[in-house]
């Protein structure tokens, strides 16, 4: 997985070189983390001028197929929306400056169009809706919705995930999501669709990650492990940290029935 939503967007030639390199290491998929960078005809003010298009995705898919690499889709659907929500037209759909407001139907009008547009660009059945790091959910404008509905933040989160799932399922997608929020709340995991594919992620160097996996195996949810490199706000990543993180998280994933492993590369530009 490559983060193309922070800093410069990689051009086609670079992404093709990445695909070739992945194939040489026997890696079989490539995922572009997408927040605001996919061009939307009905909302032309969201993506930058060099944003992704459906025709570019098709070109990359055809190129990647020659190297036995599969592209699958990704669209952040709840948090990390600050680059869209800072635009005046979309601020009424904001909970906080980073989170969409699940108490506004206008939010779902936009997300439905965005999600369908991005999902239809990809042939792969796998699609990641992200929905990570939403701890501030309900602390902004959505607080009134939580109070009026009588729902907890966890219940609203699960409700939102299910709405995203229901958009993608008719399109033939196997929906994936980061597991950090759901793992902390059994009320969430119990409400997730049973064919949801959870992504267990960590950057820390730990001796065991079994406790991070258990909330999903307890609910009989399939999962992948997603280690990554700790490299933001530094010139060079911490090799001691990420080698232990990758080795042990992959080991525990394998021993507990993980469907696979996703290596992640995040770009944090400061």
C-alpha atoms as one frame of an Amber mdcrd trajectory, in Angstrom:
protein
   0.000   0.000   0.000   1.320   3.403  -1.005  -0.008   6.633   0.459  -0.560
   9.029  -2.453  -2.728  11.466  -0.460   0.014  13.342   1.409   2.555  15.233
  -0.611   3.124  14.792  -4.352   1.054  12.219  -6.235   3.268   9.683  -7.959
   3.105   9.817 -11.744   2.255   6.841 -13.934   5.845   6.027 -14.851   6.849
   5.870 -11.187   3.883   3.683 -10.229   4.689   1.297 -13.066   8.245   1.008
 -11.767   6.823   0.238  -8.321   4.660  -2.518  -9.799   7.664  -4.095 -11.515
   9.665  -3.935  -8.269   6.804  -5.512  -6.286   6.630  -8.377  -8.770  10.364
  -8.986  -8.431   9.819  -9.482  -4.688   6.889 -11.825  -5.423   4.330  -9.385
  -4.012   0.993  -9.822  -5.723  -1.036  -6.653  -5.115  -0.701  -2.878  -5.152
  -3.047  -0.548  -3.268  -3.167   3.258  -3.531  -4.333   4.926  -0.305  -6.822
   7.591  -1.434  -8.327  10.441   0.566  -9.073  13.333  -1.814  -7.021  12.529
  -4.899  -9.528  10.718  -7.156 -11.137  13.051  -9.696 -14.927  13.306  -9.342
 -16.970  14.783 -12.200 -19.740  16.036  -9.901 -17.277  17.485  -7.374 -14.383
  18.871  -9.440 -13.032  20.994  -6.568 -11.956  18.003  -4.422  -9.019  16.428
  -6.252  -5.856  18.286  -7.312  -5.156  18.794 -11.001  -2.852  15.765 -11.052
  -5.382  13.536  -9.285  -6.177   9.968 -10.332  -8.685   9.150 -13.063 -10.521
   5.941 -13.927  -8.630   5.698 -17.212  -5.301   5.834 -15.357  -6.439   3.051
 -13.024  -7.379   0.934 -16.056  -3.951   1.563 -17.602  -2.204   0.565 -14.361
  -4.355  -2.554 -14.024  -3.488  -3.698 -17.531   0.188  -3.009 -16.936   0.190
  -4.771 -13.553  -1.546  -7.860 -14.948   1.550  -8.557 -17.054   3.508  -8.894
 -13.782   0.847 -10.880 -11.875   0.132  -7.892  -9.625  -3.469  -6.968  -8.763
  -4.586  -3.402  -8.124  -7.432  -2.990  -5.686  -9.377   0.067  -4.636  -9.174
   2.313  -1.609 -11.202   5.296  -0.453 -11.036   6.831   3.008 -14.653   7.099
   4.151 -14.816   8.629   7.632 -11.692  10.268   9.053  -8.629  11.918   7.472
 -10.960  14.068   5.370  -9.405  17.425   6.244  -8.315  18.232   2.692 -11.921
  17.969   1.507 -13.634  19.383   4.596 -11.497  22.544   4.552 -13.245  23.522
   1.292 -16.171  25.823   2.263 -18.776  23.869   0.255 -18.190  20.710   2.329
 -17.861  22.183   5.817 -21.532  21.597   6.666 -20.802  17.861   6.298 -17.999
  17.945   8.883 -18.125  16.585  12.420 -14.603  17.730  13.259 -12.049  19.172
  10.849 -10.973  15.604   9.998 -14.182  13.525  10.336 -17.279  13.400   8.179
 -20.542  13.950  10.064 -22.592  10.711  10.136 -25.594  12.710  11.350 -25.982
  14.496   8.005 -27.624  12.836   5.001 -25.651  15.227   2.789 -22.562  13.361
   3.963 -23.930  10.131   2.523 -24.996  11.781  -0.728 -21.372  12.784  -1.252
 -19.769   9.557   0.032 -22.103   7.355  -2.018 -21.138   9.141  -5.218 -17.433
   9.181  -4.321 -17.334   5.554  -3.228 -19.219   4.276  -6.270 -17.040   6.326
  -8.621 -13.786   5.023  -7.152 -14.993   1.432  -6.739 -16.219   1.150 -10.329
 -12.782   2.202 -11.592 -11.237  -1.010 -10.224 -11.837  -4.523 -11.517 -10.565
  -6.201  -8.337 -13.212  -7.351  -5.846 -11.122  -6.102  -2.912 -11.815  -2.569
  -1.691 -10.577  -0.795   1.438 -12.852   1.789   3.086 -10.174   2.598   5.731
 -12.264   4.269   8.527  -9.265   4.399  10.886  -8.322   6.817  13.672 -11.815
   8.187  14.266 -11.387   8.764  18.008 -12.826  12.305  17.669 -16.141  11.003
  16.283 -19.005  12.843  17.997 -16.836  15.519  19.589 -17.790  18.104  16.966
 -21.018  18.801  15.095 -22.051  15.130  15.286 -22.404  15.405  19.053 -25.987
  16.597  18.586 -26.762  13.534  16.450 -25.434  11.169  19.122 -27.509  12.920
  21.792 -30.707  12.956  19.726 -30.377   9.355  18.550 -29.285   7.964  21.908
 -26.503   6.040  20.171 -22.947   5.674  21.418 -19.990   6.687  19.273 -19.281
   2.980  18.735 -22.810   2.320  17.522 -22.651   5.285  15.142 -19.281   4.058
  13.852 -20.686   0.578  13.169 -23.764   2.090  11.535 -21.532   4.160   9.249
 -19.359   1.181   8.286 -22.463  -0.818   7.404 -23.719   1.987   5.174 -20.389
   2.013   3.329 -20.512  -1.785   3.059 -24.029  -1.640   1.594 -22.850   0.763
  -1.121 -20.021  -1.538  -2.169 -21.601  -4.979  -1.811 -23.931  -4.582  -4.855
 -20.819  -3.669  -6.876 -19.336  -7.078  -6.105 -16.675  -5.803  -3.696 -15.062
  -7.632  -0.770 -14.938  -4.796   1.751 -11.815  -4.260   3.858 -11.194  -1.797
   6.696  -8.539  -0.898   9.250  -9.250  -2.626  12.549  -7.927  -0.136  15.116
 -11.291   1.345  16.182 -13.342  -1.862  16.016 -10.766  -3.834  18.025 -11.325
  -1.577  21.039 -15.105  -2.017  21.137 -16.888  -5.409  21.039 -20.106  -3.502
  20.356 -18.616  -2.585  16.976 -17.169  -5.967  16.012 -20.472  -7.679  16.818
 -22.279  -5.438  14.299 -19.835  -5.808  11.409 -20.826  -7.907   8.374 -19.346
 -11.377   8.740 -17.571 -11.192   5.389 -15.818  -7.918   6.283 -12.046  -8.281
   5.913 -10.256  -6.623   8.828  -6.768  -5.129   8.570  -4.776  -5.494  11.792
  -2.104  -2.774  11.819   0.662  -1.582  14.070   3.949   0.294  13.734   5.313
  -0.584  17.157   8.022  -3.166  17.781   6.279  -5.747  19.968   7.007  -9.323
  20.982   3.392 -10.334  20.348   0.399  -8.951  18.449  -2.035 -11.726  19.323
  -4.160  -9.426  21.511  -4.727  -7.168  18.490  -5.893 -10.108  16.389  -8.139
 -11.789  18.976 -11.114  -9.339  18.776 -11.601 -10.394  15.150 -10.977 -14.122
  15.475 -13.443 -14.116  18.399 -16.092 -12.816  15.962 -14.978 -15.191  13.193
 -13.974 -12.263  10.988 -11.277 -12.829   8.389  -8.250 -10.568   8.640  -4.947
  -9.570   7.124  -1.980  -8.179   9.008  -0.586  -4.800   7.987   2.842  -3.915
   9.379   4.574  -0.731   8.282   7.617   1.466   8.558   7.852   4.148  11.282
   9.212   6.978   9.185   7.213  10.164   9.633   8.943  13.304  10.922  12.291
  11.551  10.484  14.882  11.564   7.729  15.250   7.780   7.778  12.975   5.037
   9.182  13.858   3.140  12.329  15.132  -0.206  11.027  15.181  -1.776  14.491
  11.508  -0.876  14.949  10.116  -1.883  11.595  12.027  -5.153  11.184  10.657
  -6.445  14.490   7.202  -5.067  13.685   7.061  -6.758  10.282   8.535 -10.075
  11.410   6.399 -10.549  14.525   3.105  -9.230  13.135   3.427 -11.461  10.059
   4.348 -14.414  12.295   1.319 -13.924  14.567  -0.938 -13.356  11.593   0.214
 -16.590   9.961  -0.207 -18.571  13.176  -3.741 -17.234  13.693  -5.068 -17.713
  10.174  -4.459 -14.382   8.438  -5.596 -14.212   4.827  -2.414 -12.357   3.901
  -0.112  -9.428   4.636  -0.239  -5.819   3.473   2.979  -3.823   3.722   2.314
  -0.098   4.138   4.240   2.983   3.149   2.905   6.272   4.537   4.104   9.665
   3.424   3.976  12.330   6.101   5.092  15.688   4.740   5.827  18.362   7.343
